[in-house]
Amino acid sequence: TLKKMIALASLDTEHSKPGTDLQMEITIEAIRLKANVKVGTLPFFNPARKTATPV
């Protein structure tokens, strides 16, 4: 596991620079909360094994 929450969002160009701090609204069990988030770079997860092992 990554031990981090990951979210995908559509952003305006002026807010899309990696490292930009933003706030987003999340809903957990019908309760709306605000979370501080940071724009990441792609790929945000790069697994060591990318393809299936050959037989």
PyMOL commands that set and color helices and strands:
alter all, ss='L'
color gray80, all
select helices_A, chain A and resi 13-15
alter helices_A, ss='H'
color red, helices_A
select strands_A, chain A and resi 21-28+31-38
alter strands_A, ss='S'
color yellow, strands_A
deselect
rebuild
show_as cartoon
